[in-house]
Amino acid sequence: MAAEDRLRTYRGKRDFERTREPSGQEPGARGDEPHFVVQIHDARRMHFDFRLQVEDVLKSWSIPKGPSTDPGDKRLAVPTEDHPLEYEDFEGVIPKGEYGGGTVIVWDRGTYEPLSHDRRGRPVEFAESLEGGHATFRLRGTKLHGEYALTRFRGGADEEEAWLLVRKGPARSDGHGTPDPRRARSVRTGRTLAQVAADGEK
């Protein structure tokens, strides 16, 4: 499926004359390794957006509590629409009344290494592993490092699809988890959510 088709839902939810979010017109992937980004989004409910570059789009999940560095934490990850690759750089204020209205900062970003294998130990394409409901990967970010797994589950016939994001490795009692989002700073600009929101009002 072409990126144009994968981004139809994304574009249909936004008025690009009102929001500064990218419309997804830039072509192609960037670099040899796929990228990831974690954005903190202070919208109707505070949450983290976790995005992995898969081919020519960013596959996206909303994580209410954010990704954790502690293997003992299992974090709910709710899938959202595919985003354009340029979204990994987006930081700013989405206008009130627009879809996702609120403040966004880039909390972490970097590259990742797909690690998914089949039962015989043979590598599996990352898009295929996601479609199958379980994908493992190694993050190489400014803040997040190490192996993680995304696993799909369904709570019942009437419940929407959801995933769990888990840091792989031995359990640790000194895990730091995820920082307070209101005190966290952008890896792009060093700003907090409050500072970005204040700049957006000028």
N, C-alpha and C positions, 0 to 999 in steps of 0.2 A: 504494500500500500504506500502511495506517495505521501510525502510530508504534507502536501496540500490537503489531502483527504484526512490525515491524522490530526491536522490543526483546525478542522472545520468547527468542532465543538468549542475549542479555545477562542477562535475568532468570533463565533456566534454569540458569545457571552459578553463581549467587550465592545465599547464604542471608542475607537482609537482617536477620535477627535477630542475626547475628554480625558482619557487615561494616557500616561506616558509609557505604558507597558509596550514592549516590542510586538509588532504585528506578525513577525516571522517571515520577512522577505529576504533575509540574508541566506545565501545558499551554503550547503555542505557542512561536513563535520570539521572540527578544529583539531589539528595535531594527530599524532599517531595513536595516542591512548584516549579512550573515552573519558569524558568529564563527569563530575558530579558537583552538585551545589546543595547547600542547606540554607534556606532562608527563614528568618523569623518573621511571622506575619501577624501583626496586631490588628486583627479585623474584629468582627463581631465576637469571636472567641480567639484568644491568643493561641497560636499553634506554630509548629515548625513545618515547613514544606521541604520534603526530601526528593531530590530529582537526580535521575541517572540518565546520561546520554545513551540511548539505544538507537543505533543507526542515525537518522537525521532529525530526531526529536528528543525531548527530555521526558522520560516516563516519570510520573509524579505521584507522590503520596502525601497526604496530610497526617502529621504525627502530633497529636495533642500535647504529649509530654516531651517530645523531642527525642532524637537518637541518644542512646546512652553508651558510655564507655564501660559500663559494668555488665559483664556477661550474665549476671543474675537478673537483669531487667529485661522484660519482654514488652516491647513498646507497640501499641496498636498503630497501624498504618493504613489509612483509608485511601484507596486510589482516587485520583482526580484526573482531569483531562490532560492529554499530552500538551506540553508547552514547547515553544520554539527554542532552538539552541541559544539564541541571544538572551533568553530569560536568565541565564546564569549570571549575567552582569546587572540585572535590574535591582535597583534600590531607590526607594522614594515613597511618595504618598499616592495611593490610588484614591481618587475623589470619592467622597461620600455619595452614596446612591448608585455607584458603579459596582459591578460584580467584584466581590472581595475588597470593598472599600476599606482602607486602613493603611498602616505604615509597614514597609518591608525593608529589612536589612539583610545583607549577605553575611550570614554567621560563619559559614565555612565553605570552602570549595577546593577542588583539586582534581586528580585523576583517579581512576579505579581500574583494577585488574579483574576481569571475569574469571571465576574459578569453578564454574559448574561442570560436573562430570556425570556420566550415566552410571548404571550399576556395575559396568565392566571397567570403570575408570577412564573411559574415553571422554575427551572434552566435548561439551555441548554448546552450541551457539547460545549467547546470552538471551536473545529474544525468545528462543525456543524454551530455555529454562524458565523464564518468567511465565510464558504461556502455560507451561506445565505446573506452575504453582510453587516452585522452589528454586531460588537462585542464591548462589554464594559469590562473594566478591571481596577484594581487598581494597580498602580506601587508603588513598595517599593524599590527605588534605593538610591544611594548616593546623587544624585542631583534632580532626578525627583520623586515626590510623588503625590499621589492622583489619582482620577478617570479620565480615558481617554476613548475615543471611536474611533473606526475605522469604516468608512462607505464607501462602494463601490459606485461608480457612473461611468457612461459612458457619454462622451460629445457628442457622435454622432456615426453613423454607422461605420465610418472609423477611429475612435479614439480608442486607446488602453484603456484597463481597468485601472482605477485609483481609489484611495481612498482619503479620508480626515481623518487626525488625529486631534482630537480636545480635549482639556482639558475640562472636564465637571465641572460645578459649576457656580456661579454667575459671571457676567462680572466684571472685575476689571480695574480701570484706572491706577493702579500702577503696572500692570503686567510687569515683566522683560523680557518676551519673551525668546529668546535664545541668549547666549553670542557669541561674535565674535569668529568664529572657529579658527582663527590664534592665538588667545590669550588663548584659552581654554587649559586646562591641563588634561592629562589622569588620571583616577581614579586608574589605576594600578600602574603607575610609576611616576606620577607627571610631566611628560614631555609634551612639546608642539609638534605640528606637525614638526616645524623646527628642534627641538632637535632630534626627532626620525629620521628625514630625514638625519641629519648630522651623526648620529650614523650608519645609514645604508650605508653611503659612506665610512666608515672606513675599 
